[in-house]
Amino acid sequence: MANPFKKILHDEKLPDIIKERVTDNVALIKLSLEVAELFAIKLPNVMATLIKDNHKEGTNTDNFNKTTNE
């Protein structure tokens, strides 16, 4: 099997439109990864933290009310 990279011409300059397309594609991929990270990792962590904090506050409030009412 022939190596396709040997067929690339090293002396020719890449057109600017190709550079723009590659840059845009890389930016789109980066944005997609950031959005996926936001919804798959950060949002569940925030929700878990909020649920834990609400549970702790509810427990502390109940214990406080029990001690003051008794």
Predicted model as a PDB file, atoms N, CA, C, CB and O in Angstrom, pLDDT in the B-factor column:
MODEL        1                                                                  
ATOM      1  N   MET A   1       0.851  -1.188   0.000  1.00 77.00           N  
ATOM      2  CA  MET A   1       0.000   0.000   0.000  1.00 77.00           C  
ATOM      3  C   MET A   1       0.891   1.244   0.000  1.00 77.00           C  
ATOM      4  CB  MET A   1      -0.965   0.002   1.234  1.00 77.00           C  
ATOM      5  O   MET A   1       1.829   1.342   0.792  1.00 77.00           O  
ATOM      6  N   ALA A   2       0.601   2.168  -0.869  1.00 84.00           N  
ATOM      7  CA  ALA A   2       1.395   3.385  -0.997  1.00 84.00           C  
ATOM      8  C   ALA A   2       1.038   4.379   0.105  1.00 84.00           C  
ATOM      9  CB  ALA A   2       1.183   4.022  -2.378  1.00 84.00           C  
ATOM     10  O   ALA A   2      -0.113   4.461   0.534  1.00 84.00           O  
ATOM     11  N   ASN A   3       2.018   5.116   0.545  1.00 81.00           N  
ATOM     12  CA  ASN A   3       1.818   6.120   1.578  1.00 81.00           C  
ATOM     13  C   ASN A   3       1.229   7.382   0.937  1.00 81.00           C  
ATOM     14  CB  ASN A   3       3.158   6.438   2.314  1.00 81.00           C  
ATOM     15  O   ASN A   3       1.899   8.018   0.124  1.00 81.00           O  
ATOM     16  N   PRO A   4      -0.019   7.762   1.287  1.00 77.00           N  
ATOM     17  CA  PRO A   4      -0.645   8.934   0.656  1.00 77.00           C  
ATOM     18  C   PRO A   4       0.019  10.242   1.050  1.00 77.00           C  
ATOM     19  CB  PRO A   4      -2.110   8.993   1.015  1.00 77.00           C  
ATOM     20  O   PRO A   4      -0.114  11.236   0.336  1.00 77.00           O  
ATOM     21  N   PHE A   5       0.733  10.265   2.171  1.00 74.00           N  
ATOM     22  CA  PHE A   5       1.358  11.506   2.615  1.00 74.00           C  
ATOM     23  C   PHE A   5       2.570  11.868   1.759  1.00 74.00           C  
ATOM     24  CB  PHE A   5       1.771  11.390   4.074  1.00 74.00           C  
ATOM     25  O   PHE A   5       2.991  13.025   1.745  1.00 74.00           O  
ATOM     26  N   LYS A   6       3.124  10.907   1.058  1.00 76.00           N  
ATOM     27  CA  LYS A   6       4.245  11.190   0.168  1.00 76.00           C  
ATOM     28  C   LYS A   6       3.785  11.915  -1.096  1.00 76.00           C  
ATOM     29  CB  LYS A   6       4.961   9.895  -0.204  1.00 76.00           C  
ATOM     30  O   LYS A   6       4.601  12.509  -1.801  1.00 76.00           O  
ATOM     31  N   LYS A   7       2.498  11.869  -1.382  1.00 77.00           N  
ATOM     32  CA  LYS A   7       1.954  12.534  -2.566  1.00 77.00           C  
ATOM     33  C   LYS A   7       1.703  14.029  -2.337  1.00 77.00           C  
ATOM     34  CB  LYS A   7       0.660  11.858  -2.986  1.00 77.00           C  
ATOM     35  O   LYS A   7       1.451  14.770  -3.287  1.00 77.00           O  
ATOM     36  N   ILE A   8       1.772  14.466  -1.087  1.00 76.00           N  
ATOM     37  CA  ILE A   8       1.528  15.877  -0.775  1.00 76.00           C  
ATOM     38  C   ILE A   8       2.688  16.714  -1.315  1.00 76.00           C  
ATOM     39  CB  ILE A   8       1.359  16.091   0.767  1.00 76.00           C  
ATOM     40  O   ILE A   8       3.860  16.382  -1.137  1.00 76.00           O  
ATOM     41  N   LEU A   9       2.331  17.778  -1.961  1.00 71.00           N  
ATOM     42  CA  LEU A   9       3.349  18.677  -2.509  1.00 71.00           C  
ATOM     43  C   LEU A   9       3.802  19.633  -1.408  1.00 71.00           C  
ATOM     44  CB  LEU A   9       2.800  19.470  -3.747  1.00 71.00           C  
ATOM     45  O   LEU A   9       2.989  20.355  -0.830  1.00 71.00           O  
ATOM     46  N   HIS A  10       5.081  19.632  -1.126  1.00 72.00           N  
ATOM     47  CA  HIS A  10       5.606  20.426  -0.016  1.00 72.00           C  
ATOM     48  C   HIS A  10       5.854  21.882  -0.388  1.00 72.00           C  
ATOM     49  CB  HIS A  10       6.884  19.817   0.487  1.00 72.00           C  
ATOM     50  O   HIS A  10       5.927  22.735   0.497  1.00 72.00           O  
ATOM     51  N   ASP A  11       5.983  22.181  -1.658  1.00 72.00           N  
ATOM     52  CA  ASP A  11       6.333  23.533  -2.075  1.00 72.00           C  
ATOM     53  C   ASP A  11       5.117  24.431  -2.285  1.00 72.00           C  
ATOM     54  CB  ASP A  11       7.136  23.476  -3.340  1.00 72.00           C  
ATOM     55  O   ASP A  11       5.264  25.652  -2.350  1.00 72.00           O  
ATOM     56  N   GLU A  12       3.941  23.865  -2.391  1.00 76.00           N  
ATOM     57  CA  GLU A  12       2.754  24.671  -2.653  1.00 76.00           C  
ATOM     58  C   GLU A  12       2.200  25.257  -1.363  1.00 76.00           C  
ATOM     59  CB  GLU A  12       1.683  23.835  -3.355  1.00 76.00           C  
ATOM     60  O   GLU A  12       2.267  24.641  -0.299  1.00 76.00           O  
ATOM     61  N   LYS A  13       1.655  26.456  -1.484  1.00 81.00           N  
ATOM     62  CA  LYS A  13       1.052  27.129  -0.340  1.00 81.00           C  
ATOM     63  C   LYS A  13      -0.431  26.758  -0.277  1.00 81.00           C  
ATOM     64  CB  LYS A  13       1.241  28.679  -0.436  1.00 81.00           C  
ATOM     65  O   LYS A  13      -1.113  26.682  -1.300  1.00 81.00           O  
ATOM     66  N   LEU A  14      -0.909  26.531   0.937  1.00 79.00           N  
ATOM     67  CA  LEU A  14      -2.305  26.172   1.151  1.00 79.00           C  
ATOM     68  C   LEU A  14      -3.186  27.411   0.960  1.00 79.00           C  
ATOM     69  CB  LEU A  14      -2.507  25.564   2.568  1.00 79.00           C  
ATOM     70  O   LEU A  14      -2.861  28.477   1.484  1.00 79.00           O  
ATOM     71  N   PRO A  15      -4.284  27.293   0.228  1.00 85.00           N  
ATOM     72  CA  PRO A  15      -5.177  28.449   0.044  1.00 85.00           C  
ATOM     73  C   PRO A  15      -5.765  28.919   1.376  1.00 85.00           C  
ATOM     74  CB  PRO A  15      -6.314  28.096  -0.934  1.00 85.00           C  
ATOM     75  O   PRO A  15      -5.986  28.124   2.290  1.00 85.00           O  
ATOM     76  N   ASP A  16      -6.010  30.208   1.462  1.00 90.00           N  
ATOM     77  CA  ASP A  16      -6.529  30.790   2.702  1.00 90.00           C  
ATOM     78  C   ASP A  16      -7.905  30.243   3.062  1.00 90.00           C  
ATOM     79  CB  ASP A  16      -6.598  32.302   2.579  1.00 90.00           C  
ATOM     80  O   ASP A  16      -8.221  30.110   4.244  1.00 90.00           O  
ATOM     81  N   ILE A  17      -8.725  29.926   2.072  1.00 93.00           N  
ATOM     82  CA  ILE A  17     -10.063  29.408   2.362  1.00 93.00           C  
ATOM     83  C   ILE A  17      -9.992  28.049   3.052  1.00 93.00           C  
ATOM     84  CB  ILE A  17     -10.884  29.299   1.072  1.00 93.00           C  
ATOM     85  O   ILE A  17     -10.831  27.736   3.898  1.00 93.00           O  
ATOM     86  N   ILE A  18      -9.005  27.251   2.699  1.00 89.00           N  
ATOM     87  CA  ILE A  18      -8.831  25.953   3.352  1.00 89.00           C  
ATOM     88  C   ILE A  18      -8.407  26.158   4.808  1.00 89.00           C  
ATOM     89  CB  ILE A  18      -7.782  25.092   2.595  1.00 89.00           C  
ATOM     90  O   ILE A  18      -8.872  25.457   5.706  1.00 89.00           O  
ATOM     91  N   LYS A  19      -7.523  27.124   5.022  1.00 90.00           N  
ATOM     92  CA  LYS A  19      -7.096  27.432   6.389  1.00 90.00           C  
ATOM     93  C   LYS A  19      -8.292  27.870   7.235  1.00 90.00           C  
ATOM     94  CB  LYS A  19      -6.010  28.534   6.384  1.00 90.00           C  
ATOM     95  O   LYS A  19      -8.429  27.450   8.384  1.00 90.00           O  
ATOM     96  N   GLU A  20      -9.155  28.712   6.668  1.00 94.00           N  
ATOM     97  CA  GLU A  20     -10.344  29.174   7.391  1.00 94.00           C  
ATOM     98  C   GLU A  20     -11.273  28.012   7.725  1.00 94.00           C  
ATOM     99  CB  GLU A  20     -11.096  30.224   6.566  1.00 94.00           C  
ATOM    100  O   GLU A  20     -11.805  27.941   8.833  1.00 94.00           O  
ATOM    101  N   ARG A  21     -11.468  27.112   6.785  1.00 95.00           N  
ATOM    102  CA  ARG A  21     -12.357  25.969   7.014  1.00 95.00           C  
ATOM    103  C   ARG A  21     -11.812  25.066   8.116  1.00 95.00           C  
ATOM    104  CB  ARG A  21     -12.544  25.164   5.717  1.00 95.00           C  
ATOM    105  O   ARG A  21     -12.562  24.607   8.978  1.00 95.00           O  
ATOM    106  N   VAL A  22     -10.514  24.816   8.085  1.00 93.00           N  
ATOM    107  CA  VAL A  22      -9.908  23.970   9.118  1.00 93.00           C  
ATOM    108  C   VAL A  22     -10.032  24.640  10.482  1.00 93.00           C  
ATOM    109  CB  VAL A  22      -8.421  23.682   8.792  1.00 93.00           C  
ATOM    110  O   VAL A  22     -10.375  23.987  11.467  1.00 93.00           O  
ATOM    111  N   THR A  23      -9.754  25.940  10.543  1.00 95.00           N  
ATOM    112  CA  THR A  23      -9.865  26.682  11.800  1.00 95.00           C  
ATOM    113  C   THR A  23     -11.304  26.662  12.313  1.00 95.00           C  
ATOM    114  CB  THR A  23      -9.385  28.134  11.615  1.00 95.00           C  
ATOM    115  O   THR A  23     -11.537  26.468  13.506  1.00 95.00           O  
ATOM    116  N   ASP A  24     -12.262  26.862  11.420  1.00 96.00           N  
ATOM    117  CA  ASP A  24     -13.672  26.836  11.815  1.00 96.00           C  
ATOM    118  C   ASP A  24     -14.080  25.448  12.322  1.00 96.00           C  
ATOM    119  CB  ASP A  24     -14.564  27.250  10.632  1.00 96.00           C  
ATOM    120  O   ASP A  24     -14.811  25.335  13.306  1.00 96.00           O  
ATOM    121  N   ASN A  25     -13.610  24.402  11.653  1.00 97.00           N  
ATOM    122  CA  ASN A  25     -13.940  23.045  12.088  1.00 97.00           C  
ATOM    123  C   ASN A  25     -13.358  22.738  13.461  1.00 97.00           C  
ATOM    124  CB  ASN A  25     -13.435  22.029  11.073  1.00 97.00           C  
ATOM    125  O   ASN A  25     -14.018  22.115  14.293  1.00 97.00           O  
ATOM    126  N   VAL A  26     -12.127  23.171  13.700  1.00 96.00           N  
ATOM    127  CA  VAL A  26     -11.503  22.963  15.010  1.00 96.00           C  
ATOM    128  C   VAL A  26     -12.267  23.729  16.083  1.00 96.00           C  
ATOM    129  CB  VAL A  26     -10.021  23.405  14.989  1.00 96.00           C  
ATOM    130  O   VAL A  26     -12.486  23.208  17.176  1.00 96.00           O  
ATOM    131  N   ALA A  27     -12.671  24.946  15.784  1.00 97.00           N  
ATOM    132  CA  ALA A  27     -13.447  25.742  16.742  1.00 97.00           C  
ATOM    133  C   ALA A  27     -14.796  25.086  17.036  1.00 97.00           C  
ATOM    134  CB  ALA A  27     -13.662  27.169  16.204  1.00 97.00           C  
ATOM    135  O   ALA A  27     -15.245  25.079  18.181  1.00 97.00           O  
ATOM    136  N   LEU A  28     -15.439  24.539  16.011  1.00 97.00           N  
ATOM    137  CA  LEU A  28     -16.722  23.863  16.202  1.00 97.00           C  
ATOM    138  C   LEU A  28     -16.565  22.609  17.065  1.00 97.00           C  
ATOM    139  CB  LEU A  28     -17.334  23.494  14.844  1.00 97.00           C  
ATOM    140  O   LEU A  28     -17.395  22.335  17.932  1.00 97.00           O  
ATOM    141  N   ILE A  29     -15.512  21.865  16.824  1.00 97.00           N  
ATOM    142  CA  ILE A  29     -15.258  20.671  17.636  1.00 97.00           C  
ATOM    143  C   ILE A  29     -14.983  21.056  19.079  1.00 97.00           C  
ATOM    144  CB  ILE A  29     -14.077  19.868  17.070  1.00 97.00           C  
ATOM    145  O   ILE A  29     -15.474  20.403  19.999  1.00 97.00           O  
ATOM    146  N   LYS A  30     -14.207  22.104  19.286  1.00 97.00           N  
ATOM    147  CA  LYS A  30     -13.913  22.567  20.643  1.00 97.00           C  
ATOM    148  C   LYS A  30     -15.193  23.014  21.350  1.00 97.00           C  
ATOM    149  CB  LYS A  30     -12.892  23.722  20.611  1.00 97.00           C  
ATOM    150  O   LYS A  30     -15.407  22.680  22.515  1.00 97.00           O  
ATOM    151  N   LEU A  31     -16.032  23.760  20.658  1.00 97.00           N  
ATOM    152  CA  LEU A  31     -17.302  24.200  21.228  1.00 97.00           C  
ATOM    153  C   LEU A  31     -18.186  23.012  21.583  1.00 97.00           C  
ATOM    154  CB  LEU A  31     -18.032  25.124  20.254  1.00 97.00           C  
ATOM    155  O   LEU A  31     -18.810  22.996  22.644  1.00 97.00           O  
ATOM    156  N   SER A  32     -18.241  22.023  20.705  1.00 97.00           N  
ATOM    157  CA  SER A  32     -19.048  20.828  20.961  1.00 97.00           C  
ATOM    158  C   SER A  32     -18.561  20.095  22.205  1.00 97.00           C  
ATOM    159  CB  SER A  32     -19.012  19.886  19.750  1.00 97.00           C  
ATOM    160  O   SER A  32     -19.368  19.630  23.010  1.00 97.00           O  
ATOM    161  N   LEU A  33     -17.256  19.992  22.364  1.00 96.00           N  
ATOM    162  CA  LEU A  33     -16.703  19.335  23.552  1.00 96.00           C  
ATOM    163  C   LEU A  33     -17.012  20.115  24.824  1.00 96.00           C  
ATOM    164  CB  LEU A  33     -15.193  19.163  23.406  1.00 96.00           C  
ATOM    165  O   LEU A  33     -17.302  19.522  25.863  1.00 96.00           O  
ATOM    166  N   GLU A  34     -16.951  21.433  24.747  1.00 95.00           N  
ATOM    167  CA  GLU A  34     -17.267  22.253  25.919  1.00 95.00           C  
ATOM    168  C   GLU A  34     -18.740  22.129  26.305  1.00 95.00           C  
ATOM    169  CB  GLU A  34     -16.920  23.722  25.650  1.00 95.00           C  
ATOM    170  O   GLU A  34     -19.064  22.051  27.491  1.00 95.00           O  
ATOM    171  N   VAL A  35     -19.629  22.110  25.322  1.00 94.00           N  
ATOM    172  CA  VAL A  35     -21.061  21.958  25.610  1.00 94.00           C  
ATOM    173  C   VAL A  35     -21.338  20.575  26.194  1.00 94.00           C  
ATOM    174  CB  VAL A  35     -21.906  22.177  24.328  1.00 94.00           C  
ATOM    175  O   VAL A  35     -22.111  20.437  27.141  1.00 94.00           O  
ATOM    176  N   ALA A  36     -20.702  19.559  25.624  1.00 94.00           N  
ATOM    177  CA  ALA A  36     -20.881  18.203  26.152  1.00 94.00           C  
ATOM    178  C   ALA A  36     -20.373  18.113  27.588  1.00 94.00           C  
ATOM    179  CB  ALA A  36     -20.151  17.177  25.266  1.00 94.00           C  
ATOM    180  O   ALA A  36     -21.005  17.473  28.429  1.00 94.00           O  
ATOM    181  N   GLU A  37     -19.247  18.743  27.870  1.00 92.00           N  
ATOM    182  CA  GLU A  37     -18.711  18.743  29.230  1.00 92.00           C  
ATOM    183  C   GLU A  37     -19.653  19.472  30.182  1.00 92.00           C  
ATOM    184  CB  GLU A  37     -17.320  19.393  29.261  1.00 92.00           C  
ATOM    185  O   GLU A  37     -19.849  19.042  31.319  1.00 92.00           O  
ATOM    186  N   LEU A  38     -20.224  20.555  29.725  1.00 91.00           N  
ATOM    187  CA  LEU A  38     -21.147  21.316  30.554  1.00 91.00           C  
ATOM    188  C   LEU A  38     -22.347  20.478  30.975  1.00 91.00           C  
ATOM    189  CB  LEU A  38     -21.614  22.555  29.813  1.00 91.00           C  
ATOM    190  O   LEU A  38     -22.709  20.456  32.151  1.00 91.00           O  
ATOM    191  N   PHE A  39     -22.963  19.791  30.021  1.00 89.00           N  
ATOM    192  CA  PHE A  39     -24.176  19.041  30.326  1.00 89.00           C  
ATOM    193  C   PHE A  39     -23.906  17.653  30.889  1.00 89.00           C  
ATOM    194  CB  PHE A  39     -25.011  18.919  29.096  1.00 89.00           C  
ATOM    195  O   PHE A  39     -24.745  17.114  31.610  1.00 89.00           O  
ATOM    196  N   ALA A  40     -22.763  17.067  30.579  1.00 91.00           N  
ATOM    197  CA  ALA A  40     -22.495  15.698  31.034  1.00 91.00           C  
ATOM    198  C   ALA A  40     -21.737  15.653  32.352  1.00 91.00           C  
ATOM    199  CB  ALA A  40     -21.714  14.949  29.983  1.00 91.00           C  
ATOM    200  O   ALA A  40     -21.846  14.671  33.087  1.00 91.00           O  
ATOM    201  N   ILE A  41     -20.975  16.689  32.666  1.00 89.00           N  
ATOM    202  CA  ILE A  41     -20.140  16.639  33.869  1.00 89.00           C  
ATOM    203  C   ILE A  41     -20.503  17.740  34.850  1.00 89.00           C  
ATOM    204  CB  ILE A  41     -18.671  16.747  33.496  1.00 89.00           C  
ATOM    205  O   ILE A  41     -20.818  17.462  36.008  1.00 89.00           O  
ATOM    206  N   LYS A  42     -20.462  18.980  34.399  1.00 89.00           N  
ATOM    207  CA  LYS A  42     -20.636  20.097  35.327  1.00 89.00           C  
ATOM    208  C   LYS A  42     -22.057  20.221  35.854  1.00 89.00           C  
ATOM    209  CB  LYS A  42     -20.243  21.379  34.658  1.00 89.00           C  
ATOM    210  O   LYS A  42     -22.251  20.427  37.052  1.00 89.00           O  
ATOM    211  N   LEU A  43     -23.044  20.102  34.992  1.00 88.00           N  
ATOM    212  CA  LEU A  43     -24.432  20.246  35.429  1.00 88.00           C  
ATOM    213  C   LEU A  43     -24.837  19.169  36.436  1.00 88.00           C  
ATOM    214  CB  LEU A  43     -25.359  20.197  34.228  1.00 88.00           C  
ATOM    215  O   LEU A  43     -25.441  19.503  37.456  1.00 88.00           O  
ATOM    216  N   PRO A  44     -24.529  17.890  36.194  1.00 88.00           N  
ATOM    217  CA  PRO A  44     -24.859  16.887  37.213  1.00 88.00           C  
ATOM    218  C   PRO A  44     -24.143  17.124  38.539  1.00 88.00           C  
ATOM    219  CB  PRO A  44     -24.519  15.509  36.702  1.00 88.00           C  
ATOM    220  O   PRO A  44     -24.713  16.869  39.600  1.00 88.00           O  
ATOM    221  N   ASN A  45     -22.901  17.609  38.494  1.00 88.00           N  
ATOM    222  CA  ASN A  45     -22.183  17.909  39.738  1.00 88.00           C  
ATOM    223  C   ASN A  45     -22.857  19.037  40.508  1.00 88.00           C  
ATOM    224  CB  ASN A  45     -20.728  18.279  39.438  1.00 88.00           C  
ATOM    225  O   ASN A  45     -22.972  18.976  41.732  1.00 88.00           O  
ATOM    226  N   VAL A  46     -23.298  20.056  39.799  1.00 88.00           N  
ATOM    227  CA  VAL A  46     -23.985  21.177  40.445  1.00 88.00           C  
ATOM    228  C   VAL A  46     -25.305  20.701  41.042  1.00 88.00           C  
ATOM    229  CB  VAL A  46     -24.231  22.329  39.435  1.00 88.00           C  
ATOM    230  O   VAL A  46     -25.644  21.050  42.173  1.00 88.00           O  
ATOM    231  N   MET A  47     -26.043  19.910  40.284  1.00 88.00           N  
ATOM    232  CA  MET A  47     -27.326  19.411  40.797  1.00 88.00           C  
ATOM    233  C   MET A  47     -27.123  18.542  42.038  1.00 88.00           C  
ATOM    234  CB  MET A  47     -28.065  18.609  39.708  1.00 88.00           C  
ATOM    235  O   MET A  47     -27.883  18.649  43.001  1.00 88.00           O  
ATOM    236  N   ALA A  48     -26.109  17.687  42.020  1.00 88.00           N  
ATOM    237  CA  ALA A  48     -25.828  16.835  43.180  1.00 88.00           C  
ATOM    238  C   ALA A  48     -25.457  17.686  44.383  1.00 88.00           C  
ATOM    239  CB  ALA A  48     -24.697  15.837  42.865  1.00 88.00           C  
ATOM    240  O   ALA A  48     -25.881  17.393  45.501  1.00 88.00           O  
ATOM    241  N   THR A  49     -24.682  18.719  44.173  1.00 89.00           N  
ATOM    242  CA  THR A  49     -24.297  19.610  45.268  1.00 89.00           C  
ATOM    243  C   THR A  49     -25.518  20.324  45.827  1.00 89.00           C  
ATOM    244  CB  THR A  49     -23.253  20.636  44.793  1.00 89.00           C  
ATOM    245  O   THR A  49     -25.658  20.440  47.045  1.00 89.00           O  
ATOM    246  N   LEU A  50     -26.398  20.800  44.966  1.00 87.00           N  
ATOM    247  CA  LEU A  50     -27.604  21.481  45.440  1.00 87.00           C  
ATOM    248  C   LEU A  50     -28.496  20.540  46.235  1.00 87.00           C  
ATOM    249  CB  LEU A  50     -28.381  22.064  44.264  1.00 87.00           C  
ATOM    250  O   LEU A  50     -29.049  20.927  47.264  1.00 87.00           O  
ATOM    251  N   ILE A  51     -28.634  19.326  45.770  1.00 88.00           N  
ATOM    252  CA  ILE A  51     -29.477  18.357  46.477  1.00 88.00           C  
ATOM    253  C   ILE A  51     -28.881  18.034  47.841  1.00 88.00           C  
ATOM    254  CB  ILE A  51     -29.641  17.065  45.646  1.00 88.00           C  
ATOM    255  O   ILE A  51     -29.606  17.946  48.831  1.00 88.00           O  
ATOM    256  N   LYS A  52     -27.569  17.858  47.897  1.00 86.00           N  
ATOM    257  CA  LYS A  52     -26.910  17.567  49.178  1.00 86.00           C  
ATOM    258  C   LYS A  52     -27.047  18.740  50.138  1.00 86.00           C  
ATOM    259  CB  LYS A  52     -25.422  17.238  48.960  1.00 86.00           C  
ATOM    260  O   LYS A  52     -27.309  18.547  51.325  1.00 86.00           O  
ATOM    261  N   ASP A  53     -26.870  19.975  49.620  1.00 82.00           N  
ATOM    262  CA  ASP A  53     -26.994  21.159  50.467  1.00 82.00           C  
ATOM    263  C   ASP A  53     -28.407  21.311  50.996  1.00 82.00           C  
ATOM    264  CB  ASP A  53     -26.590  22.407  49.697  1.00 82.00           C  
ATOM    265  O   ASP A  53     -28.590  21.638  52.169  1.00 82.00           O  
ATOM    266  N   ASN A  54     -29.410  21.083  50.163  1.00 79.00           N  
ATOM    267  CA  ASN A  54     -30.804  21.183  50.606  1.00 79.00           C  
ATOM    268  C   ASN A  54     -31.116  20.120  51.644  1.00 79.00           C  
ATOM    269  CB  ASN A  54     -31.762  21.051  49.415  1.00 79.00           C  
ATOM    270  O   ASN A  54     -31.848  20.375  52.600  1.00 79.00           O  
ATOM    271  N   HIS A  55     -30.567  18.937  51.460  1.00 76.00           N  
ATOM    272  CA  HIS A  55     -30.796  17.865  52.422  1.00 76.00           C  
ATOM    273  C   HIS A  55     -30.169  18.224  53.768  1.00 76.00           C  
ATOM    274  CB  HIS A  55     -30.222  16.530  51.897  1.00 76.00           C  
ATOM    275  O   HIS A  55     -30.778  18.002  54.815  1.00 76.00           O  
ATOM    276  N   LYS A  56     -28.961  18.773  53.745  1.00 74.00           N  
ATOM    277  CA  LYS A  56     -28.294  19.167  54.987  1.00 74.00           C  
ATOM    278  C   LYS A  56     -29.045  20.301  55.670  1.00 74.00           C  
ATOM    279  CB  LYS A  56     -26.845  19.585  54.710  1.00 74.00           C  
ATOM    280  O   LYS A  56     -29.213  20.284  56.890  1.00 74.00           O  
ATOM    281  N   GLU A  57     -29.497  21.287  54.901  1.00 66.00           N  
ATOM    282  CA  GLU A  57     -30.239  22.403  55.483  1.00 66.00           C  
ATOM    283  C   GLU A  57     -31.543  21.927  56.100  1.00 66.00           C  
ATOM    284  CB  GLU A  57     -30.518  23.469  54.425  1.00 66.00           C  
ATOM    285  O   GLU A  57     -31.919  22.377  57.183  1.00 66.00           O  
ATOM    286  N   GLY A  58     -32.230  21.027  55.426  1.00 62.00           N  
ATOM    287  CA  GLY A  58     -33.471  20.492  55.969  1.00 62.00           C  
ATOM    288  C   GLY A  58     -33.222  19.728  57.249  1.00 62.00           C  
ATOM    289  O   GLY A  58     -34.016  19.835  58.184  1.00 62.00           O  
ATOM    290  N   THR A  59     -32.167  18.972  57.325  1.00 57.00           N  
ATOM    291  CA  THR A  59     -31.832  18.220  58.530  1.00 57.00           C  
ATOM    292  C   THR A  59     -31.460  19.161  59.656  1.00 57.00           C  
ATOM    293  CB  THR A  59     -30.689  17.244  58.258  1.00 57.00           C  
ATOM    294  O   THR A  59     -31.907  18.972  60.787  1.00 57.00           O  
ATOM    295  N   ASN A  60     -30.654  20.167  59.374  1.00 53.00           N  
ATOM    296  CA  ASN A  60     -30.252  21.114  60.413  1.00 53.00           C  
ATOM    297  C   ASN A  60     -31.443  21.911  60.922  1.00 53.00           C  
ATOM    298  CB  ASN A  60     -29.177  22.063  59.883  1.00 53.00           C  
ATOM    299  O   ASN A  60     -31.548  22.154  62.124  1.00 53.00           O  
ATOM    300  N   THR A  61     -32.326  22.314  60.051  1.00 51.00           N  
ATOM    301  CA  THR A  61     -33.505  23.072  60.453  1.00 51.00           C  
ATOM    302  C   THR A  61     -34.400  22.208  61.331  1.00 51.00           C  
ATOM    303  CB  THR A  61     -34.280  23.576  59.219  1.00 51.00           C  
ATOM    304  O   THR A  61     -34.911  22.681  62.346  1.00 51.00           O  
ATOM    305  N   ASP A  62     -34.596  20.950  60.954  1.00 51.00           N  
ATOM    306  CA  ASP A  62     -35.427  20.058  61.766  1.00 51.00           C  
ATOM    307  C   ASP A  62     -34.804  19.852  63.148  1.00 51.00           C  
ATOM    308  CB  ASP A  62     -35.614  18.700  61.056  1.00 51.00           C  
ATOM    309  O   ASP A  62     -35.519  19.874  64.150  1.00 51.00           O  
ATOM    310  N   ASN A  63     -33.518  19.656  63.217  1.00 51.00           N  
ATOM    311  CA  ASN A  63     -32.870  19.485  64.520  1.00 51.00           C  
ATOM    312  C   ASN A  63     -32.948  20.751  65.340  1.00 51.00           C  
ATOM    313  CB  ASN A  63     -31.416  19.072  64.345  1.00 51.00           C  
ATOM    314  O   ASN A  63     -33.122  20.678  66.556  1.00 51.00           O  
ATOM    315  N   PHE A  64     -32.824  21.914  64.714  1.00 52.00           N  
ATOM    316  CA  PHE A  64     -32.912  23.172  65.426  1.00 52.00           C  
ATOM    317  C   PHE A  64     -34.317  23.370  65.988  1.00 52.00           C  
ATOM    318  CB  PHE A  64     -32.530  24.334  64.507  1.00 52.00           C  
ATOM    319  O   PHE A  64     -34.477  23.787  67.135  1.00 52.00           O  
ATOM    320  N   ASN A  65     -35.335  23.072  65.179  1.00 54.00           N  
ATOM    321  CA  ASN A  65     -36.718  23.223  65.644  1.00 54.00           C  
ATOM    322  C   ASN A  65     -37.034  22.265  66.771  1.00 54.00           C  
ATOM    323  CB  ASN A  65     -37.693  23.004  64.498  1.00 54.00           C  
ATOM    324  O   ASN A  65     -37.773  22.625  67.687  1.00 54.00           O  
ATOM    325  N   LYS A  66     -36.502  21.062  66.736  1.00 55.00           N  
ATOM    326  CA  LYS A  66     -36.751  20.093  67.794  1.00 55.00           C  
ATOM    327  C   LYS A  66     -36.146  20.558  69.104  1.00 55.00           C  
ATOM    328  CB  LYS A  66     -36.192  18.728  67.413  1.00 55.00           C  
ATOM    329  O   LYS A  66     -36.765  20.402  70.157  1.00 55.00           O  
ATOM    330  N   THR A  67     -34.949  21.127  69.061  1.00 53.00           N  
ATOM    331  CA  THR A  67     -34.298  21.538  70.306  1.00 53.00           C  
ATOM    332  C   THR A  67     -34.958  22.780  70.884  1.00 53.00           C  
ATOM    333  CB  THR A  67     -32.808  21.798  70.072  1.00 53.00           C  
ATOM    334  O   THR A  67     -35.027  22.909  72.106  1.00 53.00           O  
ATOM    335  N   THR A  68     -35.443  23.694  70.060  1.00 50.00           N  
ATOM    336  CA  THR A  68     -36.071  24.899  70.589  1.00 50.00           C  
ATOM    337  C   THR A  68     -37.489  24.621  71.072  1.00 50.00           C  
ATOM    338  CB  THR A  68     -36.085  25.993  69.531  1.00 50.00           C  
ATOM    339  O   THR A  68     -37.960  25.281  71.998  1.00 50.00           O  
ATOM    340  N   ASN A  69     -38.179  23.655  70.461  1.00 49.00           N  
ATOM    341  CA  ASN A  69     -39.547  23.356  70.856  1.00 49.00           C  
ATOM    342  C   ASN A  69     -39.598  22.488  72.110  1.00 49.00           C  
ATOM    343  CB  ASN A  69     -40.276  22.667  69.720  1.00 49.00           C  
ATOM    344  O   ASN A  69     -40.600  22.505  72.825  1.00 49.00           O  
ATOM    345  N   GLU A  70     -38.559  21.745  72.384  1.00 47.00           N  
ATOM    346  CA  GLU A  70     -38.593  20.816  73.514  1.00 47.00           C  
ATOM    347  C   GLU A  70     -38.320  21.482  74.829  1.00 47.00           C  
ATOM    348  CB  GLU A  70     -37.610  19.722  73.311  1.00 47.00           C  
ATOM    349  O   GLU A  70     -38.318  20.821  75.867  1.00 47.00           O  
TER     350      GLU A  70                                                      
ENDMDL                                                                          
END                                                                             
